[in-house]
Amino acid sequence: MTPTALLTIVLMLILSAAWMLGLACLQKRLALHPESLRKLLHMGSGSMALCLPWLFQSAWPVLILSAASLLGLLAIGRVPALHRRVGGVIDGVGRRSCGELYFVSATGLLFLITRGDPLLFSVPMAILTFADAAAALVGRRCGRHRYRAGGGAKSIEGSTAFFITAFFSAQWGLAVLADGDPAAVRWLALLLALLLTLVEAAAGKGADNFWIPFAAWLLLRLYLGCPASLLMLHFMTAVSACLTAALMRRLQGSCEAKPG
């Protein structure tokens, strides 16, 4: 590993620590909701992760960075002095979640399996960074229509926010990093957004931070280069399957509600 790579790792760790300290200070001054703090941390970490393919040519520096970040997060949870200072940014929501650990682990492993490919790494990370945060924030503030999934409760409003943000994140990433038919890019972004919305809905206790990027990577490997007509057909099929499942669930609920 080159001295430049080592210096970059140190600078990114310092930047991450400064971001977390800044959020802890913000929490004390503005009394932000703990979920908002977690998602600000999430977006800051994800934004730094999006730079990795352009900073490192090898996976080793990214794996070292991920391992150091994991150790730091574990230390915050177990060292009382650190926990008093910045622990509220991570576990202030009052529920058991390993989302931050999943996020950091997924970042390192995804960079390893994609070999730092800007497209295959950055599109999944952009969706994880922005769409997952949008779902949590919208679901908390505007979530009125709840449904059970992933061992917990999700909202239609949050899932809709995830879908819309995932679509624009994927479309932007594909338009910038992939050479292809604009129509195919649009249909692929729609298909990614829909299928990853289902992944986000099914995953619980922070596990979506791990499964979303890998599901996105697999879908990109499967569908990149496909014609727009095939992507449109698969998207329509997925929509039909979702509507059928929702209708069957609604009918099942109606039957269970009837006496006798």
ABEGO torsion letter per residue (X at the ends): XBAAAAAAAAAAAAAAAAAAAAAAAAAAAAGBBAAAAAAAAAAAAAAAAAAAAAABABAAAAAAAAAAAAAAAAAAAABAAAAAAAAAAAAAAGBBBAAAAAAAAAAAAAAAAAGGBAAAAAAAAAAAAAAAAAAAAAAAAABABBBBBGGBBBBAAAAAAAAAAAAAAAAAAAAAABBBBAAAAAAAAAAAAAAAAAAAAABBGGAAAAAAAAAAAAAAAAABGBBAAAAAAAAAAAAAAAAAAAAAAAAAAAAAABBX
